[in-house]
Amino acid sequence: MKTICATVLALVFSLAVGANSQSRNISVSGRAVDDKGAPIRDVLATLYSEPCKDCIDNVFPANRSFDEGFFIVDSSGKAGDRFMLYLSEIVPAGYWSPLGGPPFRELAHLPALRGIPLTLTRKRSRIDLGEVKIRIRFGKVNFVIPASWKRLSPEPKILSLRLQDRKGVVIYDAELPATTATTKSENVKLGLTAGEWKVQFSLKDSNQRLVSPMKSITVRPGSCVTVPLDRRTKPEPCGN
């Protein structure tokens, strides 16, 4: 009798463990809005989870919000799995962002880029966040390349970018992709998230290194400013 009871208990325990370890769906929804509660369309909702150890490709589900700001994104996992939801505007067309994309591991010190933590539980697989204020919003900045840089060589030269946040933490310090801009471009078009930034460009010519003045810029959502690199002038609104 004891043997039968022990067998039954072991079977029940095994079934319970199996139920907890089974993959389940998680569905996260909400409505993307600005600081005034107005809906924002085309916000990218990305549901990030730590990749499995043996996975070759790590693809994270993402969807864009509709006209009314409504978004929904689905994934799967086991009870207890943790997810991070990132809600971000799309980088403006024709502009390049040095900030990369989710999960923004090296930018977690910036509150706007930390994401929303979520946990999949046995009783909570559908999560509606209601109205969510979008913190990852972009503005456009056009840095005008000095004419003297364009005359340095008949061939285009690669530009380097140094980007710092308002506290002086270096966010990006490397060459720009050639497809973004070179010395033969009219300007460097960067998409930066709202906030205060410090930007500096440089290039190598023969044995010398040319460096622009450090530019301090305040970016607002949906804004567009023009910044000459060869003059110590304040940013001006973009021309029509």
Contacts in CASP RR format, 6 or more apart in sequence:
PFRMAT RR
TARGET T0000
AUTHOR 0000-0000-0000
METHOD contacts of the structure
MODEL  1
MKTICATVLALVFSLAVGANSQSRNISVSGRAVDDKGAPIRDVLATLYSE
PCKDCIDNVFPANRSFDEGFFIVDSSGKAGDRFMLYLSEIVPAGYWSPLG
GPPFRELAHLPALRGIPLTLTRKRSRIDLGEVKIRIRFGKVNFVIPASWK
RLSPEPKILSLRLQDRKGVVIYDAELPATTATTKSENVKLGLTAGEWKVQ
FSLKDSNQRLVSPMKSITVRPGSCVTVPLDRRTKPEPCGN
20 78 0 8 1.000
20 79 0 8 1.000
20 122 0 8 1.000
21 78 0 8 1.000
22 78 0 8 1.000
23 76 0 8 1.000
23 77 0 8 1.000
23 78 0 8 1.000
24 76 0 8 1.000
24 77 0 8 1.000
24 78 0 8 1.000
24 79 0 8 1.000
24 120 0 8 1.000
24 125 0 8 1.000
25 74 0 8 1.000
25 75 0 8 1.000
25 76 0 8 1.000
25 77 0 8 1.000
25 125 0 8 1.000
26 47 0 8 1.000
26 74 0 8 1.000
26 75 0 8 1.000
26 76 0 8 1.000
26 77 0 8 1.000
26 81 0 8 1.000
26 83 0 8 1.000
26 118 0 8 1.000
26 120 0 8 1.000
26 125 0 8 1.000
26 126 0 8 1.000
26 127 0 8 1.000
27 72 0 8 1.000
27 73 0 8 1.000
27 74 0 8 1.000
27 125 0 8 1.000
27 126 0 8 1.000
27 127 0 8 1.000
28 45 0 8 1.000
28 47 0 8 1.000
28 72 0 8 1.000
28 73 0 8 1.000
28 74 0 8 1.000
28 83 0 8 1.000
28 85 0 8 1.000
28 118 0 8 1.000
28 127 0 8 1.000
28 128 0 8 1.000
28 129 0 8 1.000
29 70 0 8 1.000
29 71 0 8 1.000
29 72 0 8 1.000
29 73 0 8 1.000
29 126 0 8 1.000
29 127 0 8 1.000
29 128 0 8 1.000
29 129 0 8 1.000
29 130 0 8 1.000
30 70 0 8 1.000
30 71 0 8 1.000
30 72 0 8 1.000
30 128 0 8 1.000
30 129 0 8 1.000
30 130 0 8 1.000
30 131 0 8 1.000
30 132 0 8 1.000
31 39 0 8 1.000
31 65 0 8 1.000
31 68 0 8 1.000
31 69 0 8 1.000
31 70 0 8 1.000
31 71 0 8 1.000
31 130 0 8 1.000
31 131 0 8 1.000
31 132 0 8 1.000
32 39 0 8 1.000
32 40 0 8 1.000
32 41 0 8 1.000
32 43 0 8 1.000
32 45 0 8 1.000
32 65 0 8 1.000
32 69 0 8 1.000
32 70 0 8 1.000
32 71 0 8 1.000
32 87 0 8 1.000
32 132 0 8 1.000
32 134 0 8 1.000
33 39 0 8 1.000
33 40 0 8 1.000
33 69 0 8 1.000
33 131 0 8 1.000
33 132 0 8 1.000
33 133 0 8 1.000
33 134 0 8 1.000
34 40 0 8 1.000
34 133 0 8 1.000
34 134 0 8 1.000
34 137 0 8 1.000
34 221 0 8 1.000
35 133 0 8 1.000
37 131 0 8 1.000
37 133 0 8 1.000
39 65 0 8 1.000
39 67 0 8 1.000
39 68 0 8 1.000
39 69 0 8 1.000
39 70 0 8 1.000
40 65 0 8 1.000
40 69 0 8 1.000
40 89 0 8 1.000
40 134 0 8 1.000
41 64 0 8 1.000
41 65 0 8 1.000
41 66 0 8 1.000
41 67 0 8 1.000
41 68 0 8 1.000
41 69 0 8 1.000
42 64 0 8 1.000
42 65 0 8 1.000
42 89 0 8 1.000
42 90 0 8 1.000
43 64 0 8 1.000
43 65 0 8 1.000
43 69 0 8 1.000
43 71 0 8 1.000
43 87 0 8 1.000
43 88 0 8 1.000
43 89 0 8 1.000
43 90 0 8 1.000
43 134 0 8 1.000
44 62 0 8 1.000
44 63 0 8 1.000
44 64 0 8 1.000
44 86 0 8 1.000
44 87 0 8 1.000
44 88 0 8 1.000
44 89 0 8 1.000
44 90 0 8 1.000
45 62 0 8 1.000
45 63 0 8 1.000
45 64 0 8 1.000
45 65 0 8 1.000
45 71 0 8 1.000
45 72 0 8 1.000
45 73 0 8 1.000
45 85 0 8 1.000
45 86 0 8 1.000
45 87 0 8 1.000
46 60 0 8 1.000
46 61 0 8 1.000
46 62 0 8 1.000
46 73 0 8 1.000
46 85 0 8 1.000
46 86 0 8 1.000
46 87 0 8 1.000
46 88 0 8 1.000
46 102 0 8 1.000
47 60 0 8 1.000
47 61 0 8 1.000
47 62 0 8 1.000
47 73 0 8 1.000
47 74 0 8 1.000
47 75 0 8 1.000
47 83 0 8 1.000
47 84 0 8 1.000
47 85 0 8 1.000
47 118 0 8 1.000
48 60 0 8 1.000
48 83 0 8 1.000
48 84 0 8 1.000
48 85 0 8 1.000
48 86 0 8 1.000
48 102 0 8 1.000
48 103 0 8 1.000
49 60 0 8 1.000
49 75 0 8 1.000
49 77 0 8 1.000
49 81 0 8 1.000
49 82 0 8 1.000
49 83 0 8 1.000
49 84 0 8 1.000
50 82 0 8 1.000
51 58 0 8 1.000
60 75 0 8 1.000
60 102 0 8 1.000
61 73 0 8 1.000
61 74 0 8 1.000
61 75 0 8 1.000
62 73 0 8 1.000
63 71 0 8 1.000
63 72 0 8 1.000
63 73 0 8 1.000
64 71 0 8 1.000
64 90 0 8 1.000
65 71 0 8 1.000
71 87 0 8 1.000
73 85 0 8 1.000
75 83 0 8 1.000
77 120 0 8 1.000
78 120 0 8 1.000
79 120 0 8 1.000
79 121 0 8 1.000
79 122 0 8 1.000
80 119 0 8 1.000
80 120 0 8 1.000
80 121 0 8 1.000
81 119 0 8 1.000
81 120 0 8 1.000
82 117 0 8 1.000
82 118 0 8 1.000
82 119 0 8 1.000
82 120 0 8 1.000
83 117 0 8 1.000
83 118 0 8 1.000
83 119 0 8 1.000
83 120 0 8 1.000
84 102 0 8 1.000
84 103 0 8 1.000
84 115 0 8 1.000
84 116 0 8 1.000
84 117 0 8 1.000
84 118 0 8 1.000
85 115 0 8 1.000
85 116 0 8 1.000
85 118 0 8 1.000
85 129 0 8 1.000
86 101 0 8 1.000
86 102 0 8 1.000
86 103 0 8 1.000
86 104 0 8 1.000
86 115 0 8 1.000
86 116 0 8 1.000
86 136 0 8 1.000
87 115 0 8 1.000
87 116 0 8 1.000
87 132 0 8 1.000
87 134 0 8 1.000
87 135 0 8 1.000
87 136 0 8 1.000
88 101 0 8 1.000
88 102 0 8 1.000
88 134 0 8 1.000
88 136 0 8 1.000
89 134 0 8 1.000
89 136 0 8 1.000
89 137 0 8 1.000
89 138 0 8 1.000
89 221 0 8 1.000
90 138 0 8 1.000
91 97 0 8 1.000
91 138 0 8 1.000
91 191 0 8 1.000
92 138 0 8 1.000
92 139 0 8 1.000
92 140 0 8 1.000
92 191 0 8 1.000
94 189 0 8 1.000
95 138 0 8 1.000
95 140 0 8 1.000
95 189 0 8 1.000
95 190 0 8 1.000
95 191 0 8 1.000
96 176 0 8 1.000
96 177 0 8 1.000
96 180 0 8 1.000
96 189 0 8 1.000
96 190 0 8 1.000
96 191 0 8 1.000
97 138 0 8 1.000
97 190 0 8 1.000
97 191 0 8 1.000
97 192 0 8 1.000
97 193 0 8 1.000
98 161 0 8 1.000
98 163 0 8 1.000
98 171 0 8 1.000
98 172 0 8 1.000
98 190 0 8 1.000
99 107 0 8 1.000
99 113 0 8 1.000
99 171 0 8 1.000
99 172 0 8 1.000
99 192 0 8 1.000
99 193 0 8 1.000
104 110 0 8 1.000
104 113 0 8 1.000
104 114 0 8 1.000
104 115 0 8 1.000
106 171 0 8 1.000
107 113 0 8 1.000
107 171 0 8 1.000
108 114 0 8 1.000
109 169 0 8 1.000
110 165 0 8 1.000
111 135 0 8 1.000
112 135 0 8 1.000
112 136 0 8 1.000
112 193 0 8 1.000
112 194 0 8 1.000
113 135 0 8 1.000
113 136 0 8 1.000
113 193 0 8 1.000
116 129 0 8 1.000
116 132 0 8 1.000
118 127 0 8 1.000
135 194 0 8 1.000
136 193 0 8 1.000
137 193 0 8 1.000
137 194 0 8 1.000
137 221 0 8 1.000
137 222 0 8 1.000
138 191 0 8 1.000
138 192 0 8 1.000
138 193 0 8 1.000
138 194 0 8 1.000
138 219 0 8 1.000
138 221 0 8 1.000
138 222 0 8 1.000
139 191 0 8 1.000
139 192 0 8 1.000
139 193 0 8 1.000
139 194 0 8 1.000
139 219 0 8 1.000
139 220 0 8 1.000
139 221 0 8 1.000
139 222 0 8 1.000
139 223 0 8 1.000
139 224 0 8 1.000
140 189 0 8 1.000
140 190 0 8 1.000
140 191 0 8 1.000
140 222 0 8 1.000
140 223 0 8 1.000
140 224 0 8 1.000
140 225 0 8 1.000
140 238 0 8 1.000
141 189 0 8 1.000
141 190 0 8 1.000
141 191 0 8 1.000
141 192 0 8 1.000
141 199 0 8 1.000
141 217 0 8 1.000
141 219 0 8 1.000
141 224 0 8 1.000
141 225 0 8 1.000
141 227 0 8 1.000
141 235 0 8 1.000
142 187 0 8 1.000
142 188 0 8 1.000
142 189 0 8 1.000
142 224 0 8 1.000
142 225 0 8 1.000
142 226 0 8 1.000
142 227 0 8 1.000
142 238 0 8 1.000
143 187 0 8 1.000
143 188 0 8 1.000
143 189 0 8 1.000
143 190 0 8 1.000
143 199 0 8 1.000
143 201 0 8 1.000
143 215 0 8 1.000
143 227 0 8 1.000
143 229 0 8 1.000
144 186 0 8 1.000
144 187 0 8 1.000
144 226 0 8 1.000
144 227 0 8 1.000
144 228 0 8 1.000
144 229 0 8 1.000
144 230 0 8 1.000
145 159 0 8 1.000
145 181 0 8 1.000
145 183 0 8 1.000
145 185 0 8 1.000
145 186 0 8 1.000
145 187 0 8 1.000
145 188 0 8 1.000
145 229 0 8 1.000
146 212 0 8 1.000
146 228 0 8 1.000
146 229 0 8 1.000
146 230 0 8 1.000
147 230 0 8 1.000
148 230 0 8 1.000
149 157 0 8 1.000
149 183 0 8 1.000
149 203 0 8 1.000
149 210 0 8 1.000
150 183 0 8 1.000
150 184 0 8 1.000
152 183 0 8 1.000
152 203 0 8 1.000
152 205 0 8 1.000
153 183 0 8 1.000
153 205 0 8 1.000
156 178 0 8 1.000
156 182 0 8 1.000
156 183 0 8 1.000
156 184 0 8 1.000
156 185 0 8 1.000
157 182 0 8 1.000
157 183 0 8 1.000
157 203 0 8 1.000
157 204 0 8 1.000
157 205 0 8 1.000
158 175 0 8 1.000
158 176 0 8 1.000
158 178 0 8 1.000
158 182 0 8 1.000
158 203 0 8 1.000
159 175 0 8 1.000
159 176 0 8 1.000
159 181 0 8 1.000
159 182 0 8 1.000
159 183 0 8 1.000
159 188 0 8 1.000
159 201 0 8 1.000
159 202 0 8 1.000
159 203 0 8 1.000
160 173 0 8 1.000
160 174 0 8 1.000
160 175 0 8 1.000
160 176 0 8 1.000
160 201 0 8 1.000
160 202 0 8 1.000
160 203 0 8 1.000
161 172 0 8 1.000
161 173 0 8 1.000
161 174 0 8 1.000
161 175 0 8 1.000
161 176 0 8 1.000
161 188 0 8 1.000
161 199 0 8 1.000
161 200 0 8 1.000
161 201 0 8 1.000
162 170 0 8 1.000
162 172 0 8 1.000
162 173 0 8 1.000
162 199 0 8 1.000
162 200 0 8 1.000
162 201 0 8 1.000
162 202 0 8 1.000
163 170 0 8 1.000
163 171 0 8 1.000
163 172 0 8 1.000
163 173 0 8 1.000
163 197 0 8 1.000
163 198 0 8 1.000
163 199 0 8 1.000
164 170 0 8 1.000
164 171 0 8 1.000
164 197 0 8 1.000
164 198 0 8 1.000
164 199 0 8 1.000
165 171 0 8 1.000
165 196 0 8 1.000
165 197 0 8 1.000
165 198 0 8 1.000
166 195 0 8 1.000
166 196 0 8 1.000
166 197 0 8 1.000
166 198 0 8 1.000
168 198 0 8 1.000
176 188 0 8 1.000
180 188 0 8 1.000
180 189 0 8 1.000
181 187 0 8 1.000
181 188 0 8 1.000
181 189 0 8 1.000
183 203 0 8 1.000
187 226 0 8 1.000
188 201 0 8 1.000
190 199 0 8 1.000
192 217 0 8 1.000
192 219 0 8 1.000
193 219 0 8 1.000
194 219 0 8 1.000
194 220 0 8 1.000
194 221 0 8 1.000
195 218 0 8 1.000
195 219 0 8 1.000
195 220 0 8 1.000
196 216 0 8 1.000
196 217 0 8 1.000
196 218 0 8 1.000
196 219 0 8 1.000
197 216 0 8 1.000
197 217 0 8 1.000
197 218 0 8 1.000
197 219 0 8 1.000
198 214 0 8 1.000
198 215 0 8 1.000
198 216 0 8 1.000
198 217 0 8 1.000
199 214 0 8 1.000
199 215 0 8 1.000
199 217 0 8 1.000
199 227 0 8 1.000
200 211 0 8 1.000
200 212 0 8 1.000
200 213 0 8 1.000
200 214 0 8 1.000
200 215 0 8 1.000
201 211 0 8 1.000
201 212 0 8 1.000
201 229 0 8 1.000
202 209 0 8 1.000
202 210 0 8 1.000
202 211 0 8 1.000
202 212 0 8 1.000
203 209 0 8 1.000
203 210 0 8 1.000
204 210 0 8 1.000
212 229 0 8 1.000
212 230 0 8 1.000
213 229 0 8 1.000
213 232 0 8 1.000
215 227 0 8 1.000
215 229 0 8 1.000
215 235 0 8 1.000
217 225 0 8 1.000
217 227 0 8 1.000
217 235 0 8 1.000
219 225 0 8 1.000
224 237 0 8 1.000
224 238 0 8 1.000
225 235 0 8 1.000
225 236 0 8 1.000
225 237 0 8 1.000
225 238 0 8 1.000
226 235 0 8 1.000
226 236 0 8 1.000
226 237 0 8 1.000
226 238 0 8 1.000
226 239 0 8 1.000
227 233 0 8 1.000
227 235 0 8 1.000
227 236 0 8 1.000
END
